[in-house]
């Protein structure tokens, strides 16, 4: 258990930093012109917003914490802890906006925390392989990136709304999970071979490229539709895909048999909590406030 303390603490630090980044970036994303498709100029508009830049600094802090967590602990423990981002983001938003979470909000937060605790305790993830054969990477990259492409193409063909947001959210989730898997590999390379090996490893550049792509998709998911559509896909998708990658790439293990019952119960509690949080008025005000959603003019 002591061996898991460090990765758990840094994973929680990453979740907190990402939650802060979410609040700042979502406010910035809705202050720029919208578009019906992918728009490269979106990033140029955002970089001029100080709030978005502050969010990027929080993303950097989260990345450092996540790198340490992945270098010292299993992917199947580190990434599921990121489901705490949404509860933390809404708590931070309530403090910044000087608004209190309603009682049902705290019930939802409790459901997410309790569900995550039950699921992780029942699964009891173990294993921390440091080397993944290239053939496994080829299969994982082809499958994950292929699904991302399909989801993005589906999203851009949909009008603004729940389906579009869900597709972008799911695509972002897969990209984030793949980024984490690649980051874990590069951190082990850094630990084993030093900075030269790190800078010459393909995994280092792959996680940078995929991570940048995930950020790009996230910005479009924020504008695509309601939080109740994008956030569950993003939150649960990241944890689920990370679990699959941890098992298939890094040969990490989770308990099966009758332990599947509490694992499913925990996942169900997390899902219910995430949906409840996504429907809160404060969540909608952070993601799509009326004043800001009207401020951004539509771009063809």
LOVEXVO-322737 format. One record per residue (C-alpha): residue number from 0; x negated, y, z; residue in one letter. Coordinates in Angstrom, 1 decimal, decimal comma. Layout:
i->NUM; X->X; Y->Y; Z->Z; aa->a
...
***
This chain:
i->0; X->0,0; Y->0,0; Z->0,0; aa->x
i->1; X->-2,9; Y->2,4; Z->0,8; aa->x
i->2; X->-4,1; Y->1,9; Z->-2,8; aa->x
i->3; X->-0,8; Y->3,4; Z->-4,0; aa->x
i->4; X->-0,8; Y->6,5; Z->-1,8; aa->x
i->5; X->-3,1; Y->8,6; Z->-4,1; aa->x
i->6; X->-1,2; Y->7,9; Z->-7,4; aa->x
i->7; X->2,1; Y->8,4; Z->-5,7; aa->x
i->8; X->1,1; Y->11,8; Z->-4,2; aa->x
i->9; X->-0,3; Y->13,0; Z->-7,5; aa->x
i->10; X->2,7; Y->11,7; Z->-9,4; aa->x
i->11; X->5,0; Y->13,7; Z->-7,0; aa->x
i->12; X->2,8; Y->16,7; Z->-7,5; aa->x
i->13; X->3,1; Y->16,3; Z->-11,3; aa->x
i->14; X->6,9; Y->16,0; Z->-11,0; aa->x
i->15; X->7,1; Y->19,2; Z->-8,9; aa->x
i->16; X->4,9; Y->21,1; Z->-11,4; aa->x
i->17; X->6,9; Y->19,8; Z->-14,3; aa->x
i->18; X->10,1; Y->20,8; Z->-12,5; aa->x
i->19; X->8,8; Y->24,4; Z->-12,2; aa->x
i->20; X->7,8; Y->24,3; Z->-15,8; aa->x
i->21; X->11,2; Y->23,1; Z->-16,9; aa->x
i->22; X->13,0; Y->26,1; Z->-15,2; aa->x
i->23; X->10,6; Y->28,6; Z->-16,7; aa->x
i->24; X->10,5; Y->27,1; Z->-20,2; aa->x
i->25; X->14,2; Y->26,6; Z->-20,6; aa->x
i->26; X->14,9; Y->30,2; Z->-19,7; aa->x
i->27; X->12,3; Y->31,2; Z->-22,4; aa->x
i->28; X->13,6; Y->28,8; Z->-25,0; aa->x
i->29; X->17,1; Y->30,3; Z->-24,9; aa->x
i->30; X->15,8; Y->33,8; Z->-25,4; aa->x
i->31; X->14,5; Y->33,2; Z->-28,9; aa->x
i->32; X->16,3; Y->32,7; Z->-32,2; aa->x
i->33; X->17,9; Y->29,3; Z->-32,8; aa->x
i->34; X->17,8; Y->27,2; Z->-35,9; aa->x
i->35; X->19,6; Y->24,3; Z->-37,4; aa->x
i->36; X->16,5; Y->22,3; Z->-38,1; aa->x
i->37; X->12,9; Y->22,0; Z->-37,0; aa->x
i->38; X->11,3; Y->25,5; Z->-37,0; aa->x
i->39; X->7,5; Y->25,9; Z->-36,5; aa->x
i->40; X->8,0; Y->29,6; Z->-35,8; aa->x
i->41; X->9,8; Y->28,6; Z->-32,6; aa->x
i->42; X->6,4; Y->28,2; Z->-30,9; aa->x
i->43; X->5,2; Y->31,6; Z->-32,1; aa->x
i->44; X->8,3; Y->33,2; Z->-30,6; aa->x
i->45; X->7,9; Y->31,4; Z->-27,3; aa->x
i->46; X->4,2; Y->32,2; Z->-26,9; aa->x
i->47; X->5,1; Y->35,9; Z->-26,7; aa->x
i->48; X->7,3; Y->35,3; Z->-23,6; aa->x
i->49; X->5,4; Y->35,6; Z->-20,3; aa->x
i->50; X->7,9; Y->33,3; Z->-18,6; aa->x
i->51; X->7,1; Y->30,6; Z->-21,2; aa->x
i->52; X->3,3; Y->31,1; Z->-20,7; aa->x
i->53; X->3,8; Y->30,7; Z->-16,9; aa->x
i->54; X->5,7; Y->27,5; Z->-17,7; aa->x
i->55; X->2,7; Y->26,2; Z->-19,7; aa->x
i->56; X->0,4; Y->26,8; Z->-16,8; aa->x
i->57; X->2,7; Y->24,7; Z->-14,7; aa->x
i->58; X->2,6; Y->22,0; Z->-17,4; aa->x
i->59; X->-1,2; Y->22,1; Z->-17,3; aa->x
i->60; X->-1,2; Y->21,6; Z->-13,5; aa->x
i->61; X->1,3; Y->18,7; Z->-14,0; aa->x
i->62; X->-1,0; Y->17,2; Z->-16,6; aa->x
i->63; X->-4,0; Y->17,2; Z->-14,3; aa->x
i->64; X->-1,9; Y->15,6; Z->-11,5; aa->x
i->65; X->-0,5; Y->13,0; Z->-13,9; aa->x
i->66; X->-4,0; Y->12,2; Z->-15,2; aa->x
i->67; X->-5,2; Y->11,4; Z->-11,7; aa->x
i->68; X->-2,1; Y->9,4; Z->-10,9; aa->x
i->69; X->-2,4; Y->7,3; Z->-14,1; aa->x
i->70; X->-6,1; Y->6,8; Z->-13,5; aa->x
i->71; X->-5,5; Y->5,4; Z->-10,0; aa->x
i->72; X->-2,2; Y->3,6; Z->-10,3; aa->x
i->73; X->0,1; Y->1,5; Z->-12,5; aa->x
i->74; X->2,1; Y->3,2; Z->-15,3; aa->x
i->75; X->5,2; Y->1,4; Z->-13,9; aa->x
i->76; X->4,9; Y->3,3; Z->-10,6; aa->x
i->77; X->3,7; Y->6,7; Z->-11,8; aa->x
i->78; X->6,2; Y->7,4; Z->-14,6; aa->x
i->79; X->9,4; Y->6,4; Z->-12,9; aa->x
i->80; X->8,6; Y->8,9; Z->-10,2; aa->x
i->81; X->9,2; Y->11,6; Z->-12,8; aa->x
i->82; X->12,9; Y->11,1; Z->-12,6; aa->x
i->83; X->12,6; Y->13,4; Z->-9,6; aa->x
i->84; X->11,9; Y->16,3; Z->-12,0; aa->x
i->85; X->15,6; Y->17,1; Z->-12,5; aa->x
i->86; X->16,5; Y->17,3; Z->-8,8; aa->x
i->87; X->13,4; Y->19,3; Z->-8,1; aa->x
i->88; X->14,1; Y->21,6; Z->-11,1; aa->x
i->89; X->17,6; Y->22,4; Z->-9,8; aa->x
i->90; X->16,4; Y->23,0; Z->-6,3; aa->x
i->91; X->13,7; Y->25,4; Z->-7,6; aa->x
i->92; X->16,3; Y->27,1; Z->-9,8; aa->x
i->93; X->18,7; Y->27,5; Z->-6,9; aa->x
i->94; X->15,9; Y->29,2; Z->-4,9; aa->x
i->95; X->14,9; Y->31,5; Z->-7,8; aa->x
i->96; X->18,4; Y->32,4; Z->-8,6; aa->x
i->97; X->19,3; Y->32,7; Z->-4,9; aa->x
i->98; X->22,2; Y->30,2; Z->-5,3; aa->x
i->99; X->22,9; Y->27,2; Z->-3,2; aa->x
i->100; X->23,4; Y->23,7; Z->-4,5; aa->x
i->101; X->27,0; Y->22,6; Z->-3,8; aa->x
i->102; X->27,6; Y->19,5; Z->-1,6; aa->x
i->103; X->28,1; Y->17,3; Z->-4,7; aa->x
i->104; X->24,7; Y->18,5; Z->-5,8; aa->x
i->105; X->23,0; Y->17,2; Z->-2,7; aa->x
i->106; X->24,9; Y->14,0; Z->-2,9; aa->x
i->107; X->23,5; Y->13,6; Z->-6,5; aa->x
i->108; X->20,0; Y->14,4; Z->-5,3; aa->x
i->109; X->20,3; Y->11,8; Z->-2,5; aa->x
i->110; X->21,6; Y->9,2; Z->-5,1; aa->x
i->111; X->18,5; Y->9,8; Z->-7,3; aa->x
i->112; X->16,1; Y->9,6; Z->-4,4; aa->x
i->113; X->17,7; Y->6,6; Z->-2,9; aa->x
i->114; X->18,1; Y->4,8; Z->-6,2; aa->x
i->115; X->14,5; Y->5,4; Z->-7,2; aa->x
i->116; X->13,4; Y->4,1; Z->-3,8; aa->x
i->117; X->15,5; Y->1,0; Z->-4,0; aa->x
i->118; X->14,4; Y->0,3; Z->-7,6; aa->x
i->119; X->10,7; Y->0,7; Z->-7,0; aa->x
i->120; X->10,8; Y->-1,3; Z->-3,7; aa->x
i->121; X->12,7; Y->-4,2; Z->-5,4; aa->x
i->122; X->10,5; Y->-4,1; Z->-8,5; aa->x
i->123; X->7,3; Y->-3,8; Z->-6,5; aa->x
i->124; X->5,2; Y->-3,0; Z->-9,6; aa->x
i->125; X->1,6; Y->-4,3; Z->-9,5; aa->x
i->126; X->-1,4; Y->-4,5; Z->-11,7; aa->x
i->127; X->-3,7; Y->-1,8; Z->-13,2; aa->x
i->128; X->-5,4; Y->-3,1; Z->-16,3; aa->x
i->129; X->-8,0; Y->-0,7; Z->-17,6; aa->x
i->130; X->-8,4; Y->-2,0; Z->-21,2; aa->x
i->131; X->-5,8; Y->-2,5; Z->-23,8; aa->x
i->132; X->-6,7; Y->-4,4; Z->-27,0; aa->x
i->133; X->-6,4; Y->-2,5; Z->-30,3; aa->x
i->134; X->-3,8; Y->-4,8; Z->-31,8; aa->x
i->135; X->-1,4; Y->-4,0; Z->-28,9; aa->x
i->136; X->-1,9; Y->-0,3; Z->-29,4; aa->x
i->137; X->-1,1; Y->-0,6; Z->-33,2; aa->x
i->138; X->2,1; Y->-2,4; Z->-32,5; aa->x
i->139; X->3,2; Y->0,0; Z->-29,7; aa->x
i->140; X->2,3; Y->3,1; Z->-31,7; aa->x
i->141; X->4,1; Y->1,9; Z->-34,8; aa->x
i->142; X->7,2; Y->1,0; Z->-32,9; aa->x
i->143; X->7,4; Y->4,1; Z->-30,7; aa->x
i->144; X->6,6; Y->6,6; Z->-33,4; aa->x
i->145; X->8,9; Y->4,8; Z->-35,8; aa->x
i->146; X->11,8; Y->5,2; Z->-33,4; aa->x
i->147; X->10,9; Y->8,8; Z->-32,7; aa->x
i->148; X->11,1; Y->9,6; Z->-36,4; aa->x
i->149; X->14,5; Y->7,9; Z->-36,8; aa->x
i->150; X->15,9; Y->9,8; Z->-33,8; aa->x
i->151; X->14,5; Y->13,2; Z->-35,1; aa->x
i->152; X->16,0; Y->12,6; Z->-38,6; aa->x
i->153; X->19,3; Y->11,7; Z->-37,0; aa->x
i->154; X->19,2; Y->14,8; Z->-34,8; aa->x
i->155; X->18,5; Y->17,3; Z->-37,6; aa->x
i->156; X->21,5; Y->15,9; Z->-39,5; aa->x
i->157; X->23,8; Y->16,5; Z->-36,6; aa->x
i->158; X->25,4; Y->19,9; Z->-35,7; aa->x
i->159; X->24,5; Y->21,5; Z->-32,4; aa->x
i->160; X->26,1; Y->19,5; Z->-29,6; aa->x
i->161; X->25,8; Y->16,4; Z->-27,5; aa->x
i->162; X->24,7; Y->13,9; Z->-30,1; aa->x
i->163; X->22,0; Y->16,2; Z->-31,4; aa->x
i->164; X->20,7; Y->16,9; Z->-27,9; aa->x
i->165; X->20,8; Y->13,2; Z->-26,9; aa->x
i->166; X->18,7; Y->12,3; Z->-30,0; aa->x
i->167; X->16,1; Y->14,9; Z->-29,3; aa->x
i->168; X->16,1; Y->14,0; Z->-25,6; aa->x
i->169; X->15,6; Y->10,3; Z->-26,4; aa->x
i->170; X->12,8; Y->11,1; Z->-28,9; aa->x
i->171; X->11,1; Y->13,4; Z->-26,4; aa->x
i->172; X->11,3; Y->10,6; Z->-23,7; aa->x
i->173; X->9,6; Y->8,1; Z->-26,0; aa->x
i->174; X->6,9; Y->10,6; Z->-26,9; aa->x
i->175; X->6,3; Y->11,4; Z->-23,2; aa->x
i->176; X->6,1; Y->7,8; Z->-22,2; aa->x
i->177; X->3,6; Y->7,1; Z->-25,1; aa->x
i->178; X->1,6; Y->10,1; Z->-24,1; aa->x
i->179; X->1,3; Y->8,8; Z->-20,5; aa->x
i->180; X->0,2; Y->5,3; Z->-21,8; aa->x
i->181; X->-2,5; Y->6,9; Z->-24,0; aa->x
i->182; X->-3,5; Y->9,3; Z->-21,2; aa->x
i->183; X->-4,0; Y->6,4; Z->-18,8; aa->x
i->184; X->-6,3; Y->4,6; Z->-21,3; aa->x
i->185; X->-8,4; Y->7,8; Z->-21,8; aa->x
i->186; X->-8,7; Y->8,3; Z->-18,1; aa->x
i->187; X->-10,0; Y->4,8; Z->-17,6; aa->x
i->188; X->-12,5; Y->5,5; Z->-20,5; aa->x
i->189; X->-13,6; Y->8,6; Z->-18,7; aa->x
i->190; X->-14,1; Y->6,7; Z->-15,5; aa->x
i->191; X->-16,0; Y->3,9; Z->-17,1; aa->x
i->192; X->-18,0; Y->5,6; Z->-19,8; aa->x
i->193; X->-18,2; Y->9,3; Z->-18,7; aa->x
i->194; X->-17,4; Y->12,4; Z->-20,7; aa->x
i->195; X->-19,1; Y->11,3; Z->-23,9; aa->x
i->196; X->-17,0; Y->8,2; Z->-24,1; aa->x
i->197; X->-13,9; Y->10,2; Z->-23,3; aa->x
i->198; X->-14,6; Y->12,8; Z->-26,0; aa->x
i->199; X->-15,3; Y->10,1; Z->-28,6; aa->x
i->200; X->-12,3; Y->7,8; Z->-27,8; aa->x
i->201; X->-9,4; Y->7,9; Z->-30,2; aa->x
i->202; X->-7,0; Y->7,6; Z->-27,3; aa->x
i->203; X->-8,0; Y->11,0; Z->-26,0; aa->x
i->204; X->-7,0; Y->12,7; Z->-29,3; aa->x
i->205; X->-4,0; Y->10,5; Z->-29,7; aa->x
i->206; X->-2,5; Y->11,5; Z->-26,3; aa->x
i->207; X->-3,2; Y->15,2; Z->-27,1; aa->x
i->208; X->-1,4; Y->15,0; Z->-30,4; aa->x
i->209; X->1,5; Y->13,0; Z->-29,1; aa->x
i->210; X->1,8; Y->15,2; Z->-26,1; aa->x
i->211; X->1,9; Y->18,3; Z->-28,2; aa->x
i->212; X->4,6; Y->16,6; Z->-30,3; aa->x
i->213; X->6,6; Y->15,8; Z->-27,2; aa->x
i->214; X->6,5; Y->19,4; Z->-26,1; aa->x
i->215; X->7,7; Y->20,5; Z->-29,6; aa->x
i->216; X->10,6; Y->18,1; Z->-29,4; aa->x
i->217; X->11,4; Y->19,1; Z->-25,9; aa->x
i->218; X->11,8; Y->22,8; Z->-26,9; aa->x
i->219; X->14,3; Y->21,7; Z->-29,6; aa->x
i->220; X->16,1; Y->19,4; Z->-27,2; aa->x
i->221; X->16,7; Y->22,4; Z->-24,9; aa->x
i->222; X->18,4; Y->24,3; Z->-27,7; aa->x
i->223; X->20,2; Y->21,4; Z->-29,3; aa->x
i->224; X->23,1; Y->21,0; Z->-26,9; aa->x
i->225; X->24,3; Y->20,6; Z->-23,3; aa->x
i->226; X->22,0; Y->19,3; Z->-20,5; aa->x
i->227; X->24,4; Y->16,5; Z->-19,7; aa->x
i->228; X->23,5; Y->15,0; Z->-23,1; aa->x
i->229; X->19,7; Y->15,6; Z->-23,3; aa->x
i->230; X->18,6; Y->15,3; Z->-19,7; aa->x
i->231; X->19,8; Y->11,7; Z->-19,0; aa->x
i->232; X->18,3; Y->10,5; Z->-22,2; aa->x
i->233; X->15,0; Y->12,2; Z->-21,4; aa->x
i->234; X->14,9; Y->11,3; Z->-17,7; aa->x
i->235; X->16,0; Y->7,6; Z->-18,0; aa->x
i->236; X->14,4; Y->7,1; Z->-21,3; aa->x
i->237; X->10,9; Y->8,2; Z->-20,1; aa->x
i->238; X->11,1; Y->5,8; Z->-17,1; aa->x
i->239; X->12,5; Y->2,9; Z->-19,2; aa->x
i->240; X->10,0; Y->3,2; Z->-22,0; aa->x
i->241; X->7,1; Y->3,7; Z->-19,6; aa->x
i->242; X->8,2; Y->0,5; Z->-17,8; aa->x
i->243; X->8,2; Y->-1,4; Z->-21,1; aa->x
i->244; X->4,7; Y->0,0; Z->-22,1; aa->x
i->245; X->3,3; Y->-0,7; Z->-18,6; aa->x
i->246; X->4,4; Y->-4,4; Z->-18,9; aa->x
i->247; X->3,5; Y->-5,0; Z->-22,5; aa->x
i->248; X->0,3; Y->-2,9; Z->-22,8; aa->x
i->249; X->-1,2; Y->-3,0; Z->-19,4; aa->x
i->250; X->0,2; Y->-6,3; Z->-18,2; aa->x
i->251; X->1,7; Y->-4,8; Z->-15,1; aa->x
i->252; X->4,2; Y->-6,9; Z->-13,3; aa->x
i->253; X->7,6; Y->-6,4; Z->-11,7; aa->x
i->254; X->9,6; Y->-8,8; Z->-9,6; aa->x
i->255; X->12,4; Y->-10,7; Z->-11,3; aa->x
i->256; X->14,9; Y->-13,3; Z->-10,1; aa->x
i->257; X->17,3; Y->-12,1; Z->-7,4; aa->x
i->258; X->15,3; Y->-8,9; Z->-7,1; aa->x
i->259; X->17,0; Y->-7,8; Z->-10,4; aa->x
i->260; X->20,2; Y->-7,1; Z->-8,4; aa->x
i->261; X->18,8; Y->-4,3; Z->-6,2; aa->x
i->262; X->16,7; Y->-3,1; Z->-9,2; aa->x
i->263; X->19,9; Y->-2,7; Z->-11,3; aa->x
i->264; X->21,6; Y->-1,1; Z->-8,3; aa->x
i->265; X->18,8; Y->1,4; Z->-7,9; aa->x
i->266; X->18,8; Y->2,2; Z->-11,6; aa->x
i->267; X->22,6; Y->2,7; Z->-11,5; aa->x
i->268; X->22,3; Y->5,1; Z->-8,6; aa->x
i->269; X->19,6; Y->7,1; Z->-10,4; aa->x
i->270; X->21,8; Y->7,2; Z->-13,6; aa->x
i->271; X->24,8; Y->8,4; Z->-11,6; aa->x
i->272; X->22,8; Y->11,0; Z->-9,8; aa->x
i->273; X->21,2; Y->12,3; Z->-13,0; aa->x
i->274; X->24,6; Y->12,6; Z->-14,7; aa->x
i->275; X->26,1; Y->14,4; Z->-11,7; aa->x
i->276; X->23,2; Y->16,8; Z->-11,5; aa->x
i->277; X->23,4; Y->17,5; Z->-15,3; aa->x
i->278; X->27,0; Y->18,6; Z->-14,9; aa->x
i->279; X->26,4; Y->21,1; Z->-12,1; aa->x
i->280; X->27,2; Y->24,7; Z->-13,0; aa->x
i->281; X->23,7; Y->25,7; Z->-11,9; aa->x
i->282; X->22,2; Y->23,2; Z->-14,4; aa->x
i->283; X->24,3; Y->24,7; Z->-17,2; aa->x
i->284; X->23,3; Y->28,3; Z->-16,1; aa->x
i->285; X->19,6; Y->27,4; Z->-16,2; aa->x
i->286; X->19,8; Y->25,6; Z->-19,6; aa->x
i->287; X->22,5; Y->27,6; Z->-21,4; aa->x
i->288; X->23,4; Y->30,8; Z->-19,6; aa->x
i->289; X->26,0; Y->32,8; Z->-21,5; aa->x
i->290; X->24,0; Y->36,0; Z->-21,6; aa->x
i->291; X->20,9; Y->34,3; Z->-23,0; aa->x
i->292; X->22,6; Y->31,9; Z->-25,4; aa->x
i->293; X->24,2; Y->34,9; Z->-27,0; aa->x
i->294; X->21,0; Y->36,8; Z->-27,1; aa->x
i->295; X->19,3; Y->34,4; Z->-29,5; aa->x
i->296; X->20,4; Y->35,1; Z->-33,0; aa->x
i->297; X->20,9; Y->32,1; Z->-35,3; aa->x
i->298; X->18,2; Y->31,4; Z->-37,8; aa->x
i->299; X->19,0; Y->29,5; Z->-40,9; aa->x
***
